Amino acid sequence: MESAESATREEVIRNAHDETLVNYWDSKKDDNINLLLGKSDGIYHHHYGIGDYDHSILDLRSEEREARIAAEMHRLENAQTELILEALGEVAPDDRVLDLGSGRGGTSFMIHDRFGCFVDGVNISRYQIDFSRRLAEERGVAEKVKFHYRNMLATGFSDHSFQRLVSNETTADLLDLFEAFGEFSRVLAPGGRYVVFTWCYNDMTNPPRTEIEEIDRHYPGNHIHSRSTYFKALAANGLVPCKVADLTAEGIPYWDLRSRSDLRTGVEEAFLTAYRENRLNFMLIAADRACGHG
């Protein structure tokens, strides 16, 4: 099976923006907001969550309360990835799925666990790639779930290599969605599907405000795109939406719960305000690659 070998740092880190991103992610080696939540099932995510939480846990005593909050936050993280799995449609065991910006491997492992298919993750953080590879060995899936030190804008895979692509809250790390979706379309087989979960500012009704700028400042290298830019970039690269879900309201409980936890980082209020005032949208988009494109 064709694979992209890990690249050199010079090939992966192509500019100052990439340098900012990799310095941020390579430095997060003891972040409880990600590591603590994944200890229960060995699934470590780098995204948020969807759905309501058990409000009764807020009445518990401090130590038990914090443990239950962490468990609920992780349940909501997994629930978000479950929506991606549903949007992927039918995936055969011999199919290949590419996880673009694979973090510590949470989405990749859940895809393999559901479908038994081949999964390749690409990531610019060497630390996260090493972490994911160790987990793949421990889980006994390293022959089918592989992680590559690569830039998602230059994956190194051949044209039409994958039947499915996913990006789970990673496109806000990219400066140019048109360039990104061009690469994604290139490696996606005709008739294949790309599923993206993302947050984007709502230029349909509201211009970006201070909360959007605050979120971008909080995450080094972050660049929140407009809602319309996603659809324009998809169309320009032959990716035709077949499912669009605005899950902004369903994304609010996660931030409400996190704001009440010792795990809060200070960005919670910006997300809550932007979501509640419909300035920031939490979107799931599934798009099929047009057979006649490219």
C-alpha positions as CSV (number, residue, x, y, z in Angstrom):
1,M,0.0,0.0,0.0
2,E,1.4,3.4,-1.0
3,S,2.4,5.5,1.9
4,A,3.9,9.0,2.5
5,E,7.1,8.6,4.3
6,S,7.8,11.2,7.1
7,A,9.4,14.3,5.6
8,T,12.2,16.4,6.8
9,R,11.5,19.4,9.1
10,E,12.4,21.8,6.2
11,E,9.7,20.1,4.0
12,V,7.1,20.2,6.8
13,I,7.7,23.6,8.4
14,R,7.3,25.8,5.3
15,N,6.9,29.3,6.8
16,A,6.7,31.4,9.9
17,H,3.1,30.5,10.4
18,D,3.9,26.8,10.5
19,E,6.7,27.5,12.9
20,T,4.3,29.2,15.3
21,L,1.9,26.2,15.1
22,V,4.5,23.6,15.7
23,N,6.1,25.5,18.6
24,Y,2.7,25.7,20.2
25,W,1.8,22.0,19.8
26,D,5.2,20.6,20.5
27,S,5.3,22.5,23.8
28,K,1.9,21.1,25.1
29,K,3.2,17.9,26.7
30,D,1.4,18.1,30.0
31,D,-1.9,19.8,29.0
32,N,-4.6,18.3,31.2
33,I,-7.3,19.7,29.0
34,N,-6.3,17.0,26.5
35,L,-4.3,14.4,28.5
36,L,-6.5,14.0,31.6
37,L,-9.7,13.6,29.5
38,G,-8.2,10.7,27.4
39,K,-6.9,8.6,30.3
40,S,-10.1,6.6,30.7
41,D,-10.2,5.1,27.3
42,G,-6.9,5.9,25.6
43,I,-8.6,8.2,23.1
44,Y,-6.9,11.6,23.2
45,H,-8.6,14.5,21.3
46,H,-7.7,18.0,20.4
47,H,-11.2,19.3,19.7
48,Y,-14.2,20.4,21.7
49,G,-17.5,18.7,22.2
50,I,-21.2,18.5,21.3
51,G,-24.4,17.9,23.2
52,D,-25.7,18.6,26.6
53,Y,-24.1,17.4,29.9
54,D,-25.4,16.0,33.1
55,H,-26.1,19.2,35.1
56,S,-26.4,17.2,38.4
57,I,-22.7,16.9,38.6
58,L,-22.3,20.6,39.4
59,D,-23.9,19.9,42.8
60,L,-21.2,17.3,43.8
61,R,-18.3,18.0,46.2
62,S,-15.2,19.5,44.7
63,E,-12.9,16.5,44.0
64,E,-15.7,14.2,42.7
65,R,-17.2,17.2,40.8
66,E,-14.0,17.8,38.9
67,A,-13.6,14.1,38.0
68,R,-17.2,13.9,36.7
69,I,-16.7,17.2,34.7
70,A,-13.7,15.7,33.0
71,A,-15.6,12.5,32.2
72,E,-18.5,14.5,30.8
73,M,-16.2,16.7,28.7
74,H,-14.6,13.6,27.2
75,R,-18.0,12.1,26.5
76,L,-18.9,15.2,24.5
77,E,-15.6,15.1,22.7
78,N,-16.3,11.5,21.6
79,A,-19.8,12.5,20.7
80,Q,-18.5,15.1,18.3
81,T,-16.3,12.5,16.5
82,E,-19.2,10.1,16.4
83,L,-21.0,12.7,14.2
84,I,-18.0,12.6,11.8
85,L,-18.2,8.8,11.7
86,E,-21.9,9.0,10.8
87,A,-21.2,11.6,8.1
88,L,-18.6,9.4,6.5
89,G,-21.2,7.0,5.3
90,E,-20.3,3.4,4.4
91,V,-16.6,2.7,4.7
92,A,-15.2,-0.7,3.7
93,P,-12.4,-2.5,5.6
94,D,-10.1,-2.0,2.6
95,D,-10.9,1.7,2.2
96,R,-8.3,4.4,3.2
97,V,-9.2,7.4,5.3
98,L,-6.9,10.4,5.8
99,D,-7.0,12.3,9.0
100,L,-5.8,15.9,8.3
101,G,-4.2,17.3,11.4
102,S,-4.4,14.1,13.5
103,G,-3.2,15.4,16.9
104,R,-2.7,12.6,19.3
105,G,-4.7,10.2,17.1
106,G,-8.2,10.3,18.8
107,T,-10.2,10.7,15.6
108,S,-8.0,8.2,13.7
109,F,-8.5,5.5,16.2
110,M,-12.2,6.0,16.5
111,I,-12.5,5.7,12.7
112,H,-10.6,2.5,12.6
113,D,-12.5,1.1,15.6
114,R,-15.8,1.8,13.8
115,F,-14.9,0.6,10.3
116,G,-11.7,-1.5,10.6
117,C,-10.3,0.5,7.6
118,F,-6.9,1.8,6.9
119,V,-6.3,5.3,8.4
120,D,-3.4,7.6,7.8
121,G,-2.9,10.7,10.0
122,V,-0.7,13.7,9.0
123,N,0.5,16.2,11.5
124,I,3.3,18.8,11.8
125,S,4.0,18.1,15.5
126,R,6.8,15.5,15.9
127,Y,5.8,15.1,19.5
128,Q,2.2,14.3,18.6
129,I,3.2,11.9,15.8
130,D,5.4,9.9,18.3
131,F,2.6,9.9,20.8
132,S,0.1,8.6,18.3
133,R,2.5,5.9,17.0
134,R,3.1,4.6,20.5
135,L,-0.7,4.4,21.0
136,A,-1.1,2.6,17.7
137,E,1.4,0.0,18.9
138,E,-0.3,-0.4,22.3
139,R,-3.7,-0.7,20.7
140,G,-2.4,-3.4,18.3
141,V,-3.5,-1.4,15.2
142,A,-0.2,-0.1,13.9
143,E,-0.4,-2.1,10.7
144,K,-3.6,-0.3,9.7
145,V,-3.4,3.1,11.5
146,K,-0.3,5.0,10.6
147,F,0.9,8.6,11.5
148,H,3.1,10.7,9.3
149,Y,5.2,13.8,10.0
150,R,3.7,15.8,7.2
151,N,2.1,19.2,6.4
152,M,-1.6,18.8,5.5
153,L,-1.0,21.3,2.7
154,A,1.6,18.9,1.1
155,T,0.7,15.4,2.3
156,G,3.0,13.5,0.0
157,F,0.3,11.0,-1.0
158,S,-0.5,10.1,-4.6
159,D,-3.5,11.5,-6.4
160,H,-6.8,9.8,-5.5
161,S,-5.3,7.7,-2.7
162,F,-8.2,7.9,-0.3
163,Q,-11.9,7.2,-0.2
164,R,-12.5,9.4,2.8
165,L,-10.9,12.5,4.4
166,V,-11.6,14.1,7.7
167,S,-10.4,17.3,9.5
168,N,-11.7,17.6,13.0
169,E,-11.3,21.3,14.0
170,T,-8.0,21.6,12.2
171,T,-8.8,23.9,9.3
172,A,-8.7,27.0,11.6
173,D,-4.9,26.4,11.7
174,L,-4.7,27.1,8.0
175,L,-4.2,30.5,6.3
176,D,-5.6,29.6,2.9
177,L,-8.6,27.2,2.6
178,F,-8.5,27.3,-1.2
179,E,-4.9,25.9,-1.1
180,A,-5.9,23.4,1.5
181,F,-9.0,22.1,-0.2
182,G,-7.0,21.9,-3.5
183,E,-4.6,19.4,-1.8
184,F,-7.5,17.6,-0.1
185,S,-9.3,17.2,-3.4
186,R,-6.2,16.0,-5.1
187,V,-5.7,13.0,-2.8
188,L,-9.4,12.2,-2.6
189,A,-10.7,9.6,-5.1
190,P,-13.6,10.7,-7.4
191,G,-16.8,10.0,-5.6
192,G,-15.0,10.1,-2.2
193,R,-16.1,12.2,0.7
194,Y,-14.5,14.8,2.9
195,V,-16.0,15.6,6.3
196,V,-14.9,18.7,8.1
197,F,-15.9,19.8,11.7
198,T,-15.0,23.5,12.2
199,W,-15.8,26.8,13.8
200,C,-16.2,29.8,11.5
201,Y,-17.4,33.3,11.9
202,N,-20.8,34.0,10.5
203,D,-20.4,36.6,7.8
204,M,-24.0,35.9,6.7
205,T,-25.5,38.0,9.4
206,N,-22.7,39.4,11.6
207,P,-19.2,40.7,11.0
208,P,-16.4,39.3,13.1
209,R,-16.1,41.0,16.5
210,T,-13.7,41.1,19.4
211,E,-14.5,37.5,20.5
212,I,-13.2,36.1,17.2
213,E,-10.0,38.1,17.6
214,E,-9.7,36.9,21.2
215,I,-10.0,33.3,20.2
216,D,-7.4,33.7,17.4
217,R,-5.0,35.4,20.0
218,H,-5.6,32.6,22.5
219,Y,-4.4,29.9,20.1
220,P,-1.1,30.8,18.4
221,G,-1.4,30.3,14.6
222,N,-5.2,30.2,14.7
223,H,-7.0,31.9,11.9
224,I,-10.8,31.7,12.0
225,H,-12.3,31.8,8.5
226,S,-15.7,33.0,7.4
227,R,-18.5,30.6,6.9
228,S,-18.8,31.6,3.2
229,T,-15.1,31.0,2.6
230,Y,-15.6,27.3,3.4
231,F,-18.3,26.9,0.8
232,K,-16.4,28.9,-1.8
233,A,-13.2,27.0,-1.3
234,L,-15.1,23.6,-1.5
235,A,-16.8,24.6,-4.7
236,A,-13.6,25.8,-6.3
237,N,-12.0,22.4,-5.8
238,G,-14.9,20.2,-6.9
239,L,-16.1,19.3,-3.4
240,V,-19.9,19.3,-3.4
241,P,-21.6,19.5,0.0
242,C,-24.1,16.7,0.6
243,K,-24.6,17.4,4.3
244,V,-24.4,20.7,6.2
245,A,-25.2,20.9,9.9
246,D,-25.1,24.1,11.9
247,L,-24.4,22.8,15.4
248,T,-23.7,26.1,17.2
249,A,-26.5,25.6,19.8
250,E,-25.4,22.1,20.5
251,G,-21.8,23.3,21.0
252,I,-22.7,25.7,23.8
253,P,-23.1,23.2,26.7
254,Y,-19.5,22.0,26.3
255,W,-18.2,25.6,26.8
256,D,-20.6,26.2,29.7
257,L,-19.4,23.1,31.5
258,R,-15.7,23.8,30.8
259,S,-16.2,27.4,32.1
260,R,-17.2,25.8,35.5
261,S,-14.2,23.5,35.7
262,D,-10.7,23.9,37.0
263,L,-9.7,22.9,33.4
264,R,-10.8,26.3,32.1
265,T,-8.2,28.2,30.2
266,G,-9.7,31.7,29.8
267,V,-11.1,31.4,26.3
268,E,-14.5,29.9,27.4
269,E,-16.4,33.2,27.7
270,A,-15.3,34.3,24.2
271,F,-16.7,31.1,22.7
272,L,-19.9,31.3,24.7
273,T,-20.6,34.9,23.8
274,A,-19.8,34.4,20.1
275,Y,-22.0,31.2,19.9
276,R,-24.9,32.7,21.8
277,E,-24.9,35.8,19.6
278,N,-24.5,33.8,16.4
279,R,-21.2,35.4,15.5
280,L,-19.3,32.2,15.5
281,N,-20.8,29.0,14.1
282,F,-19.9,25.4,14.8
283,M,-20.3,23.5,11.5
284,L,-20.2,20.0,10.2
285,I,-19.9,19.8,6.4
286,A,-19.7,16.6,4.3
287,A,-18.7,17.1,0.7
288,D,-18.3,14.6,-2.1
289,R,-15.6,14.9,-4.7
290,A,-17.1,15.5,-8.2
291,C,-16.2,12.7,-10.5
292,G,-15.3,15.1,-13.3
293,H,-13.1,17.4,-11.3
294,G,-9.3,17.3,-11.7
